[in-house]
Amino acid sequence: MLVKLAHAQPYSSQAELALVFFAETGITAHPDTFA
């Protein structure tokens, strides 16, 4: 799922959003779960 998002926008931005999400929630999940 992340691959599809990467085509829609820069992967770096998606990765940064994931890092912020994990940092603020403390939740760790498979990338597909995040997407």
N, C-alpha and C positions, 0 to 999 in steps of 0.2 A: 504493500500500500504506500509506503514511503517513496517507492520508486515513481509512482504516479504523481505524487505531490512534487517530487523533485523536477518533473517535467513542467509543472505548472509554475514553479517559482525556484529561485536559487536554493540549492540544497543547504547552503550555509545558513540561510534564514530559518529553514525548517529545523536544522540541527540546534540552532540557538534557541528557538522556541521550546524544543524538547528539553534542553538543558535548564532553562528557566522553570519550566513546568516541574521537572524532577526536583530542582533545587528548592522550590517554594512548597511543594506538596510532600516531599520526602518519599514519593511513590516511585518504585522502580518496576518497570514492566517491559515486556517485549515490544520492540519498535512497532510491530503491527497493531498492538493494543493501543498505542499512543495515536496511531493514524486512525 
